[in-house]
Amino acid sequence: MDQCAVSGARQGSGARRRSLAWLDTESQRRFGNDFTNLVLGQQRTICDDICHAPDAKPDFKKAARFFAKFRDLTAGGFYTTPEGMKDIGYVGNVALASFDGPPPEALKKLGLA
């Protein structure tokens, strides 16, 4: 994620940097400190305003769109790590001793049984 945020080679990196800078600007405006130096409750106050784009106030719509994208990138990054794959029970490309086909319930639901 750090590389994605600072790399000029990636499309949209300027927008990400501006959006991250917005967090600090908003943090300074509200609380007189950069976002990373705020206490958790202060960080949550800002995040609550941008965490759901459809409910965001007009002044926060752009930040809310960024937040949604950044959250998606972060989740995608986590769930492609060994820890993330373990978290969701993903076993990946593992050879099976045998494969008996789909369960009868699935075939029935698809009208194939």
Order of alpha helices (4+ residues) and beta strands (2+ residues): alpha-alpha-alpha-alpha-alpha-alpha
